[in-house]
Amino acid sequence: MLSPERMAKLAHRLLSPEMKDRLHNFHFEDAGHGYDAFGMHPSAIHLGIGLFSWIYESYFRVISKGADKIPAHGSAILAANHSGNLPIDAMMLWNDVLRQTHPPRVARGIADHFVPALPFIGTLFSRGGMVGGSAGNVRSLLNQGELLMIFPEGVPGIIKPWEQRYQLQTFRVGHAQMAIQHGCPIVPVGIIGAEEQLPSLFSSKRLGKIFGIEAVPIPLVPVPLPVRYRIYYGEPIPVQERYNPSQADDPLILKEVAEEVKAAVHVLIQKGLSDRTGVFQ
């Protein structure tokens, strides 16, 4: 793992002067030793943007619409569809939020339990702002006014078969519960393109057992295809205006909110699909 100093030097070479200026003042809670309480470091944020610039701008050629709907300050939850066999959609959304928000905000990815435990990858992701998906972690971040990035479908979203592409899986209710408890809005996000980036031959349940998940998809191609990404943000769902924290444990309310978020994401996906004229365009 590169030291913060080496990451900063490499980022300096990769970033344009305009991007350096843009990233100068993103929100960061220093815990007193250069990192935040969850291991995020500014140099890793800079390096992540630098490393993914070509992929974001030239390979996937991301089209972003509606990022002005993301609150400029305070806690909020981005709830997006998940697909593509690998979490490249999360990487593109992370990049898009930093590029499109004013002032720039880091979308703190909330990962399934097995991700932080992955050698090297878990540490790398935490340096870029990812945290494990425990209730305590989410609570701490929202109390600090952070912007969270959650994929309510979880693993089932990324391992679903080709014939089910753009068919949303069941939305878990954790994002709804946390939004109600902490009085913050949920911003629905539709990601188009990731479904076609890495077609799979099949999913291996045997490999899934190793990682503690349902299955691991086996890709048909060795590298992701240069599909065109579209990331659409919807109007924030103001759960903080409809419910009080005492209702965060009501299963009917949680299901209702999760279904509303799912429906909003579905509308954004359909809009994105209707806007494009081809997978690569």
WOMO-V522086 format. One line per field, one symbol per residue. phi: phi as a letter, one per 30 degrees, with the letter a starting at -180 (. if undefined). Layout:
# WOMO-V522086
phi = ???
This chain:
# WOMO-V522086
phi = .ddedddddddeddddedddddddbddacddjbjcddcjdbedddddddddceddddcdchdccbiddddedbidabdcbdbajibdddddddedddddcdbddbcdddccdedddddeidededddcjdbdddddddedddddidccbbcddieedccddedceicddeddceddddddecibdccdbccckdecdbecdaccdddeddcibdacdcddcdbedddcdbbcccdecdddccbcedcdcddddddddedddedddeddddddddddcadcb
